[in-house]
Amino acid sequence: MDRAVKRSVVAPGKVVLVGEYAVVDGGPAIVMAVDRGVRCDVLDGAGIETPDGDVRFVAPAIGDAALRERFVFSDWNPADVGGDKPGLGGSAAACVAACIAVDRPATDAYEIHATVQGGGSGVDVAASVYGGILLFERRKVVALSPLQPVVVYSGSSAATGPRIERYRAWSDRPAFVRESRLAVYAFLDDPLAGMERDAALLDRMVASAGIDYWTPRLRAIVELARACGGAAKPSGAGGGDCAVALFSSGADRAAFRERCAAEGFPVIDVRPAAAARRIENEG
């Protein structure tokens, strides 16, 4: 670690377990903060550095502080899956990390992130701000008991924005949001049954709305989880990125992981992560 580092922040990423799409319209969702996200190191100097040069989500949070210090962003505990990033909420995590790095309230990231991307529920921001597994609804959160999902990368990244725009143009959203709420609360009683209910609801919605949700690899991952006695669905807007699977026994979970390895589906090891925070510098 560069000894010129003055302070550091880490912010977790996220996976949505159930409730995506409907959360855009104020419906509840269940999200898990994961121990793969964004790090910000603050050094002497000036400016902002990000891995891809995109500072849209961090510059508004940092503001004039970038004239007095240098803010260097990097992937924290990145998933080694090759190719594109697997869509774990990096822009929200970076925005939260930027706020903490300049002593702004982490919750300022809600408005900053929504302004930059032109809207959004804030569910990914909440995961970074609060950590753990959360029931999220209109920026209010309730902490839930830990779960141990298996996260599997589909092999390709996906753009959320175009899919959300198509969803917003769909006429049957109110009924969908009502059904999604029931699926989320069913998940609280029985996670596997709730996930299956939510997956079936999403399947009907994307077919009706004309959303490019499924890829052959996502379908294969979901079917593999079912064959191993679990439940699975894409996490987020679909079209790529990750699937998330749940199992009622460790044996079924292990069998699924073995099958994924045999079929060439990268499993991303994740644990529920603590809230975004400053850390002690190493070295």
HUNORWO-V408922 format. One record per residue. N is the residue number from 1. NEAR is the number of other C-alpha atoms within 10 Angstrom. Layout:
# HUNORWO-V408922
((N	NEAR) (N	NEAR))
This chain:
# HUNORWO-V408922
((1	8) (2	10) (3	9) (4	11) (5	16) (6	14) (7	15) (8	22) (9	24) (10	31) (11	36) (12	36) (13	30) (14	33) (15	27) (16	26) (17	28) (18	32) (19	32) (20	26) (21	25) (22	23) (23	22) (24	21) (25	17) (26	16) (27	22) (28	29) (29	27) (30	26) (31	27) (32	32) (33	33) (34	25) (35	25) (36	26) (37	28) (38	28) (39	26) (40	26) (41	25) (42	24) (43	19) (44	12) (45	13) (46	15) (47	18) (48	21) (49	18) (50	15) (51	10) (52	8) (53	9) (54	12) (55	16) (56	14) (57	23) (58	27) (59	20) (60	17) (61	26) (62	23) (63	12) (64	13) (65	16) (66	17) (67	12) (68	12) (69	18) (70	20) (71	27) (72	18) (73	25) (74	17) (75	17) (76	18) (77	14) (78	15) (79	19) (80	12) (81	16) (82	10) (83	9) (84	11) (85	18) (86	24) (87	22) (88	24) (89	25) (90	24) (91	22) (92	31) (93	31) (94	33) (95	30) (96	36) (97	34) (98	32) (99	23) (100	26) (101	25) (102	18) (103	11) (104	15) (105	12) (106	24) (107	19) (108	16) (109	29) (110	22) (111	13) (112	22) (113	27) (114	16) (115	13) (116	13) (117	12) (118	9) (119	14) (120	21) (121	23) (122	21) (123	31) (124	26) (125	33) (126	29) (127	35) (128	36) (129	27) (130	23) (131	24) (132	25) (133	26) (134	24) (135	23) (136	24) (137	20) (138	15) (139	15) (140	11) (141	19) (142	11) (143	14) (144	14) (145	8) (146	12) (147	14) (148	15) (149	21) (150	21) (151	21) (152	26) (153	25) (154	27) (155	19) (156	18) (157	17) (158	20) (159	13) (160	15) (161	14) (162	13) (163	20) (164	16) (165	11) (166	14) (167	22) (168	15) (169	10) (170	16) (171	11) (172	13) (173	17) (174	13) (175	10) (176	19) (177	21) (178	13) (179	18) (180	27) (181	20) (182	16) (183	25) (184	25) (185	18) (186	18) (187	21) (188	16) (189	10) (190	12) (191	21) (192	20) (193	17) (194	22) (195	26) (196	20) (197	21) (198	25) (199	22) (200	13) (201	16) (202	24) (203	15) (204	11) (205	19) (206	18) (207	12) (208	13) (209	17) (210	12) (211	20) (212	15) (213	19) (214	18) (215	15) (216	10) (217	18) (218	27) (219	15) (220	16) (221	26) (222	20) (223	16) (224	21) (225	25) (226	18) (227	14) (228	17) (229	18) (230	22) (231	25) (232	28) (233	28) (234	31) (235	26) (236	26) (237	25) (238	24) (239	23) (240	26) (241	25) (242	31) (243	27) (244	26) (245	26) (246	25) (247	23) (248	14) (249	10) (250	10) (251	12) (252	18) (253	21) (254	14) (255	16) (256	25) (257	21) (258	13) (259	17) (260	18) (261	12) (262	10) (263	12) (264	11) (265	20) (266	20) (267	22) (268	18) (269	14) (270	19) (271	17) (272	22) (273	22) (274	19) (275	22) (276	26) (277	20) (278	17) (279	12) (280	10) (281	14) (282	9) (283	6))
